[in-house]
Amino acid sequence: VRFDRQIASPARVWIGFANAPETVNNETLTTRSYFAGGTYDVTDRLSVRVDYVHDDRERSYKRHAVAIGLGFRF
């Protein structure tokens, strides 16, 4: 499930949730993910993006990640 919203002309945000099986070492485990992010269009062709994700794998690790990126449309 993902919800996107354009909050202003150059800015967009999103939040979401996923609950899906994932196979690792011939074993299927449930992984829950929560994520959010935003994009800001600096110009018509250049945008900046920030994402956050939290993964919680059953009987295994929990992961927090932040990603920052640039997008160039051509």
Biopython code that builds the backbone (N, CA, C, O; Angstrom):
import numpy as np
from Bio.PDB.StructureBuilder import StructureBuilder

atoms = [
    (1, "VAL", "N", (0.854, -1.159, 0.000)),
    (1, "VAL", "CA", (0.000, 0.000, 0.000)),
    (1, "VAL", "C", (0.903, 1.225, 0.000)),
    (1, "VAL", "O", (1.860, 1.311, 0.769)),
    (2, "ARG", "N", (0.581, 2.171, -0.876)),
    (2, "ARG", "CA", (1.355, 3.413, -0.940)),
    (2, "ARG", "C", (0.404, 4.574, -1.175)),
    (2, "ARG", "O", (-0.528, 4.473, -1.973)),
    (3, "PHE", "N", (0.647, 5.686, -0.469)),
    (3, "PHE", "CA", (-0.144, 6.893, -0.621)),
    (3, "PHE", "C", (0.784, 8.015, -1.045)),
    (3, "PHE", "O", (1.764, 8.309, -0.361)),
    (4, "ASP", "N", (0.475, 8.647, -2.183)),
    (4, "ASP", "CA", (1.263, 9.762, -2.709)),
    (4, "ASP", "C", (0.434, 11.034, -2.642)),
    (4, "ASP", "O", (-0.787, 11.007, -2.794)),
    (5, "ARG", "N", (1.121, 12.149, -2.412)),
    (5, "ARG", "CA", (0.419, 13.430, -2.350)),
    (5, "ARG", "C", (1.344, 14.521, -2.882)),
    (5, "ARG", "O", (2.510, 14.602, -2.496)),
    (6, "GLN", "N", (0.816, 15.353, -3.767)),
    (6, "GLN", "CA", (1.567, 16.517, -4.237)),
    (6, "GLN", "C", (1.163, 17.674, -3.333)),
    (6, "GLN", "O", (0.034, 18.159, -3.405)),
    (7, "ILE", "N", (2.092, 18.120, -2.476)),
    (7, "ILE", "CA", (1.752, 19.143, -1.479)),
    (7, "ILE", "C", (1.886, 20.557, -2.020)),
    (7, "ILE", "O", (1.263, 21.485, -1.503)),
    (8, "ALA", "N", (2.690, 20.724, -3.047)),
    (8, "ALA", "CA", (2.850, 22.012, -3.733)),
    (8, "ALA", "C", (3.312, 21.669, -5.144)),
    (8, "ALA", "O", (3.622, 20.514, -5.435)),
    (9, "SER", "N", (3.357, 22.643, -5.999)),
    (9, "SER", "CA", (3.711, 22.372, -7.383)),
    (9, "SER", "C", (5.032, 21.623, -7.534)),
    (9, "SER", "O", (5.078, 20.656, -8.295)),
    (10, "PRO", "N", (6.110, 22.016, -6.850)),
    (10, "PRO", "CA", (7.361, 21.281, -7.062)),
    (10, "PRO", "C", (7.626, 20.147, -6.063)),
    (10, "PRO", "O", (8.649, 19.471, -6.174)),
    (11, "ALA", "N", (6.740, 19.922, -5.098)),
    (11, "ALA", "CA", (7.036, 18.954, -4.035)),
    (11, "ALA", "C", (5.994, 17.835, -3.966)),
    (11, "ALA", "O", (4.791, 18.069, -4.081)),
    (12, "ARG", "N", (6.506, 16.595, -3.772)),
    (12, "ARG", "CA", (5.643, 15.426, -3.603)),
    (12, "ARG", "C", (6.143, 14.617, -2.417)),
    (12, "ARG", "O", (7.347, 14.556, -2.169)),
    (13, "VAL", "N", (5.230, 13.996, -1.685)),
    (13, "VAL", "CA", (5.585, 13.127, -0.562)),
    (13, "VAL", "C", (4.827, 11.812, -0.684)),
    (13, "VAL", "O", (3.815, 11.734, -1.381)),
    (14, "TRP", "N", (5.320, 10.781, -0.004)),
    (14, "TRP", "CA", (4.640, 9.488, -0.005)),
    (14, "TRP", "C", (4.945, 8.740, 1.285)),
    (14, "TRP", "O", (5.973, 8.952, 1.929)),
    (15, "ILE", "N", (4.019, 7.861, 1.636)),
    (15, "ILE", "CA", (4.196, 6.931, 2.748)),
    (15, "ILE", "C", (3.649, 5.584, 2.297)),
    (15, "ILE", "O", (2.816, 5.516, 1.393)),
    (16, "GLY", "N", (4.118, 4.515, 2.927)),
    (16, "GLY", "CA", (3.622, 3.215, 2.526)),
    (16, "GLY", "C", (3.951, 2.122, 3.515)),
    (16, "GLY", "O", (4.708, 2.314, 4.466)),
    (17, "PHE", "N", (3.354, 0.957, 3.259)),
    (17, "PHE", "CA", (3.524, -0.230, 4.087)),
    (17, "PHE", "C", (3.481, -1.455, 3.187)),
    (17, "PHE", "O", (2.681, -1.520, 2.254)),
    (18, "ALA", "N", (4.344, -2.423, 3.470)),
    (18, "ALA", "CA", (4.343, -3.687, 2.725)),
    (18, "ALA", "C", (4.523, -4.833, 3.713)),
    (18, "ALA", "O", (5.286, -4.728, 4.673)),
    (19, "ASN", "N", (3.818, -5.919, 3.466)),
    (19, "ASN", "CA", (3.920, -7.121, 4.287)),
    (19, "ASN", "C", (3.927, -8.296, 3.314)),
    (19, "ASN", "O", (2.876, -8.709, 2.823)),
    (20, "ALA", "N", (5.118, -8.831, 3.039)),
    (20, "ALA", "CA", (5.231, -9.831, 1.982)),
    (20, "ALA", "C", (6.246, -10.910, 2.351)),
    (20, "ALA", "O", (7.165, -10.663, 3.132)),
    (21, "PRO", "N", (6.077, -12.112, 1.787)),
    (21, "PRO", "CA", (7.067, -13.161, 2.020)),
    (21, "PRO", "C", (8.334, -12.915, 1.206)),
    (21, "PRO", "O", (8.296, -12.356, 0.111)),
    (22, "GLU", "N", (9.461, -13.353, 1.781)),
    (22, "GLU", "CA", (10.745, -13.224, 1.106)),
    (22, "GLU", "C", (11.522, -14.515, 1.352)),
    (22, "GLU", "O", (11.591, -14.986, 2.487)),
    (23, "THR", "N", (12.098, -15.083, 0.319)),
    (23, "THR", "CA", (12.821, -16.342, 0.447)),
    (23, "THR", "C", (14.319, -16.087, 0.582)),
    (23, "THR", "O", (14.929, -15.418, -0.252)),
    (24, "VAL", "N", (14.899, -16.637, 1.655)),
    (24, "VAL", "CA", (16.327, -16.535, 1.924)),
    (24, "VAL", "C", (16.811, -17.903, 2.378)),
    (24, "VAL", "O", (16.251, -18.479, 3.311)),
    (25, "ASN", "N", (17.840, -18.427, 1.731)),
    (25, "ASN", "CA", (18.408, -19.734, 2.092)),
    (25, "ASN", "C", (17.338, -20.829, 2.141)),
    (25, "ASN", "O", (17.293, -21.613, 3.088)),
    (26, "ASN", "N", (16.487, -20.880, 1.128)),
    (26, "ASN", "CA", (15.419, -21.882, 1.003)),
    (26, "ASN", "C", (14.402, -21.829, 2.134)),
    (26, "ASN", "O", (13.734, -22.826, 2.407)),
    (27, "GLU", "N", (14.274, -20.697, 2.789)),
    (27, "GLU", "CA", (13.280, -20.511, 3.846)),
    (27, "GLU", "C", (12.503, -19.234, 3.556)),
    (27, "GLU", "O", (13.092, -18.194, 3.261)),
    (28, "THR", "N", (11.187, -19.316, 3.640)),
    (28, "THR", "CA", (10.347, -18.155, 3.377)),
    (28, "THR", "C", (9.996, -17.471, 4.692)),
    (28, "THR", "O", (9.434, -18.086, 5.598)),
    (29, "LEU", "N", (10.335, -16.193, 4.781)),
    (29, "LEU", "CA", (10.085, -15.390, 5.976)),
    (29, "LEU", "C", (9.232, -14.186, 5.601)),
    (29, "LEU", "O", (9.313, -13.683, 4.480)),
    (30, "THR", "N", (8.428, -13.734, 6.532)),
    (30, "THR", "CA", (7.619, -12.531, 6.305)),
    (30, "THR", "C", (8.460, -11.300, 6.612)),
    (30, "THR", "O", (9.131, -11.231, 7.642)),
    (31, "THR", "N", (8.415, -10.347, 5.720)),
    (31, "THR", "CA", (9.124, -9.082, 5.910)),
    (31, "THR", "C", (8.110, -7.950, 5.883)),
    (31, "THR", "O", (7.341, -7.812, 4.931)),
    (32, "ARG", "N", (8.115, -7.148, 6.932)),
    (32, "ARG", "CA", (7.267, -5.950, 6.979)),
    (32, "ARG", "C", (8.138, -4.739, 6.727)),
    (32, "ARG", "O", (9.227, -4.612, 7.287)),
    (33, "SER", "N", (7.648, -3.851, 5.880)),
    (33, "SER", "CA", (8.391, -2.639, 5.528)),
    (33, "SER", "C", (7.491, -1.429, 5.684)),
    (33, "SER", "O", (6.328, -1.440, 5.280)),
    (34, "TYR", "N", (8.052, -0.386, 6.279)),
    (34, "TYR", "CA", (7.406, 0.922, 6.356)),
    (34, "TYR", "C", (8.324, 1.889, 5.640)),
    (34, "TYR", "O", (9.538, 1.852, 5.836)),
    (35, "PHE", "N", (7.762, 2.753, 4.813)),
    (35, "PHE", "CA", (8.624, 3.674, 4.073)),
    (35, "PHE", "C", (7.943, 5.013, 3.880)),
    (35, "PHE", "O", (6.718, 5.121, 3.916)),
    (36, "ALA", "N", (8.765, 6.032, 3.673)),
    (36, "ALA", "CA", (8.277, 7.390, 3.441)),
    (36, "ALA", "C", (9.349, 8.135, 2.657)),
    (36, "ALA", "O", (10.517, 7.747, 2.655)),
    (37, "GLY", "N", (8.942, 9.197, 1.999)),
    (37, "GLY", "CA", (9.921, 9.969, 1.251)),
    (37, "GLY", "C", (9.310, 11.194, 0.620)),
    (37, "GLY", "O", (8.118, 11.471, 0.751)),
    (38, "GLY", "N", (10.162, 11.912, -0.063)),
    (38, "GLY", "CA", (9.709, 13.114, -0.732)),
    (38, "GLY", "C", (10.625, 13.479, -1.886)),
    (38, "GLY", "O", (11.802, 13.118, -1.914)),
    (39, "THR", "N", (10.053, 14.204, -2.835)),
    (39, "THR", "CA", (10.792, 14.695, -3.992)),
    (39, "THR", "C", (10.514, 16.180, -4.152)),
    (39, "THR", "O", (9.380, 16.635, -4.004)),
    (40, "TYR", "N", (11.554, 16.919, -4.453)),
    (40, "TYR", "CA", (11.409, 18.346, -4.715)),
    (40, "TYR", "C", (12.042, 18.644, -6.071)),
    (40, "TYR", "O", (13.216, 18.347, -6.294)),
    (41, "ASP", "N", (11.258, 19.233, -6.976)),
    (41, "ASP", "CA", (11.756, 19.604, -8.301)),
    (41, "ASP", "C", (12.484, 20.945, -8.209)),
    (41, "ASP", "O", (11.859, 21.987, -8.010)),
    (42, "VAL", "N", (13.794, 20.910, -8.354)),
    (42, "VAL", "CA", (14.609, 22.122, -8.298)),
    (42, "VAL", "C", (14.402, 22.936, -9.571)),
    (42, "VAL", "O", (14.230, 24.154, -9.521)),
    (43, "THR", "N", (14.420, 22.246, -10.717)),
    (43, "THR", "CA", (14.124, 22.859, -12.007)),
    (43, "THR", "C", (13.174, 21.915, -12.746)),
    (43, "THR", "O", (12.742, 20.905, -12.190)),
    (44, "ASP", "N", (12.852, 22.245, -13.994)),
    (44, "ASP", "CA", (11.991, 21.363, -14.792)),
    (44, "ASP", "C", (12.653, 20.008, -15.060)),
    (44, "ASP", "O", (11.960, 19.023, -15.315)),
    (45, "ARG", "N", (13.973, 19.950, -15.005)),
    (45, "ARG", "CA", (14.687, 18.716, -15.341)),
    (45, "ARG", "C", (15.422, 18.078, -14.165)),
    (45, "ARG", "O", (15.824, 16.919, -14.258)),
    (46, "LEU", "N", (15.607, 18.802, -13.063)),
    (46, "LEU", "CA", (16.392, 18.308, -11.931)),
    (46, "LEU", "C", (15.524, 18.203, -10.679)),
    (46, "LEU", "O", (14.798, 19.138, -10.341)),
    (47, "SER", "N", (15.603, 17.060, -9.994)),
    (47, "SER", "CA", (14.851, 16.879, -8.749)),
    (47, "SER", "C", (15.739, 16.241, -7.683)),
    (47, "SER", "O", (16.687, 15.520, -7.995)),
    (48, "VAL", "N", (15.419, 16.517, -6.432)),
    (48, "VAL", "CA", (16.115, 15.967, -5.271)),
    (48, "VAL", "C", (15.133, 15.048, -4.566)),
    (48, "VAL", "O", (13.953, 15.372, -4.433)),
    (49, "ARG", "N", (15.631, 13.881, -4.110)),
    (49, "ARG", "CA", (14.756, 12.885, -3.493)),
    (49, "ARG", "C", (15.369, 12.394, -2.183)),
    (49, "ARG", "O", (16.579, 12.191, -2.093)),
    (50, "VAL", "N", (14.516, 12.205, -1.165)),
    (50, "VAL", "CA", (14.920, 11.649, 0.126)),
    (50, "VAL", "C", (13.941, 10.542, 0.481)),
    (50, "VAL", "O", (12.726, 10.733, 0.417)),
    (51, "ASP", "N", (14.477, 9.373, 0.860)),
    (51, "ASP", "CA", (13.650, 8.221, 1.217)),
    (51, "ASP", "C", (14.106, 7.660, 2.559)),
    (51, "ASP", "O", (15.283, 7.735, 2.913)),
    (52, "TYR", "N", (13.148, 7.093, 3.303)),
    (52, "TYR", "CA", (13.430, 6.351, 4.534)),
    (52, "TYR", "C", (12.683, 5.026, 4.456)),
    (52, "TYR", "O", (11.533, 4.986, 4.019)),
    (53, "VAL", "N", (13.332, 3.937, 4.880)),
    (53, "VAL", "CA", (12.669, 2.636, 4.911)),
    (53, "VAL", "C", (13.064, 1.905, 6.201)),
    (53, "VAL", "O", (14.209, 1.974, 6.648)),
    (54, "HIS", "N", (12.097, 1.214, 6.777)),
    (54, "HIS", "CA", (12.315, 0.354, 7.942)),
    (54, "HIS", "C", (11.830, -1.040, 7.570)),
    (54, "HIS", "O", (10.644, -1.231, 7.303)),
    (55, "ASP", "N", (12.737, -2.019, 7.548)),
    (55, "ASP", "CA", (12.399, -3.414, 7.265)),
    (55, "ASP", "C", (12.511, -4.222, 8.545)),
    (55, "ASP", "O", (13.465, -4.067, 9.308)),
    (56, "ASP", "N", (11.535, -5.083, 8.773)),
    (56, "ASP", "CA", (11.533, -5.970, 9.933)),
    (56, "ASP", "C", (11.294, -7.382, 9.427)),
    (56, "ASP", "O", (10.157, -7.776, 9.166)),
    (57, "ARG", "N", (12.379, -8.141, 9.292)),
    (57, "ARG", "CA", (12.283, -9.509, 8.795)),
    (57, "ARG", "C", (12.042, -10.460, 9.970)),
    (57, "ARG", "O", (12.716, -10.385, 10.997)),
    (58, "GLU", "N", (11.075, -11.345, 9.795)),
    (58, "GLU", "CA", (10.698, -12.321, 10.816)),
    (58, "GLU", "C", (11.921, -13.159, 11.239)),
    (58, "GLU", "O", (12.643, -13.681, 10.390)),
    (59, "ARG", "N", (12.140, -13.278, 12.533)),
    (59, "ARG", "CA", (13.238, -14.068, 13.117)),
    (59, "ARG", "C", (14.613, -13.685, 12.554)),
    (59, "ARG", "O", (15.496, -14.533, 12.431)),
    (60, "SER", "N", (14.783, -12.433, 12.221)),
    (60, "SER", "CA", (16.055, -12.006, 11.648)),
    (60, "SER", "C", (16.301, -10.542, 11.991)),
    (60, "SER", "O", (15.997, -10.103, 13.100)),
    (61, "TYR", "N", (16.838, -9.803, 11.065)),
    (61, "TYR", "CA", (17.281, -8.436, 11.331)),
    (61, "TYR", "C", (16.170, -7.399, 11.167)),
    (61, "TYR", "O", (15.121, -7.656, 10.575)),
    (62, "LYS", "N", (16.451, -6.213, 11.720)),
    (62, "LYS", "CA", (15.660, -5.008, 11.458)),
    (62, "LYS", "C", (16.618, -4.026, 10.794)),
    (62, "LYS", "O", (17.770, -3.888, 11.205)),
    (63, "ARG", "N", (16.125, -3.347, 9.765)),
    (63, "ARG", "CA", (16.982, -2.450, 8.994)),
    (63, "ARG", "C", (16.338, -1.080, 8.902)),
    (63, "ARG", "O", (15.135, -0.964, 8.669)),
    (64, "HIS", "N", (17.138, -0.047, 9.085)),
    (64, "HIS", "CA", (16.734, 1.341, 8.869)),
    (64, "HIS", "C", (17.656, 1.896, 7.789)),
    (64, "HIS", "O", (18.874, 1.742, 7.873)),
    (65, "ALA", "N", (17.086, 2.533, 6.788)),
    (65, "ALA", "CA", (17.910, 3.078, 5.711)),
    (65, "ALA", "C", (17.379, 4.435, 5.280)),
    (65, "ALA", "O", (16.170, 4.660, 5.225)),
    (66, "VAL", "N", (18.294, 5.324, 4.980)),
    (66, "VAL", "CA", (17.974, 6.644, 4.430)),
    (66, "VAL", "C", (18.723, 6.767, 3.115)),
    (66, "VAL", "O", (19.916, 6.473, 3.043)),
    (67, "ALA", "N", (18.028, 7.197, 2.086)),
    (67, "ALA", "CA", (18.644, 7.380, 0.769)),
    (67, "ALA", "C", (18.383, 8.799, 0.281)),
    (67, "ALA", "O", (17.287, 9.336, 0.442)),
    (68, "ILE", "N", (19.394, 9.386, -0.307)),
    (68, "ILE", "CA", (19.293, 10.727, -0.882)),
    (68, "ILE", "C", (19.761, 10.626, -2.323)),
    (68, "ILE", "O", (20.794, 10.016, -2.602)),
    (69, "GLY", "N", (19.010, 11.220, -3.239)),
    (69, "GLY", "CA", (19.394, 11.110, -4.635)),
    (69, "GLY", "C", (19.008, 12.323, -5.461)),
    (69, "GLY", "O", (18.213, 13.164, -5.041)),
    (70, "LEU", "N", (19.591, 12.387, -6.638)),
    (70, "LEU", "CA", (19.265, 13.408, -7.626)),
    (70, "LEU", "C", (18.657, 12.717, -8.844)),
    (70, "LEU", "O", (19.084, 11.631, -9.238)),
    (71, "GLY", "N", (17.669, 13.355, -9.421)),
    (71, "GLY", "CA", (17.071, 12.847, -10.652)),
    (71, "GLY", "C", (17.205, 13.879, -11.751)),
    (71, "GLY", "O", (17.027, 15.077, -11.529)),
    (72, "PHE", "N", (17.522, 13.394, -12.938)),
    (72, "PHE", "CA", (17.648, 14.282, -14.093)),
    (72, "PHE", "C", (16.787, 13.738, -15.220)),
    (72, "PHE", "O", (17.017, 12.630, -15.705)),
    (73, "ARG", "N", (15.798, 14.514, -15.634)),
    (73, "ARG", "CA", (14.910, 14.108, -16.717)),
    (73, "ARG", "C", (15.451, 14.618, -18.053)),
    (73, "ARG", "O", (15.865, 15.771, -18.172)),
    (74, "PHE", "N", (15.438, 13.755, -19.036)),
    (74, "PHE", "CA", (15.920, 14.164, -20.365)),
    (74, "PHE", "C", (14.966, 13.718, -21.437)),
    (74, "PHE", "O", (15.202, 13.971, -22.618)),
]
sb = StructureBuilder()
sb.init_structure("model")
sb.init_model(0)
sb.init_chain("A")
sb.init_seg("    ")
for serial, (resi, resn, name, xyz) in enumerate(atoms, 1):
    if name == "N":
        sb.init_residue(resn, " ", resi, " ")
    sb.init_atom(name, np.array(xyz, "f"), 0.0, 1.0, " ", f" {name:<3s}", serial, name[0])
structure = sb.get_structure()
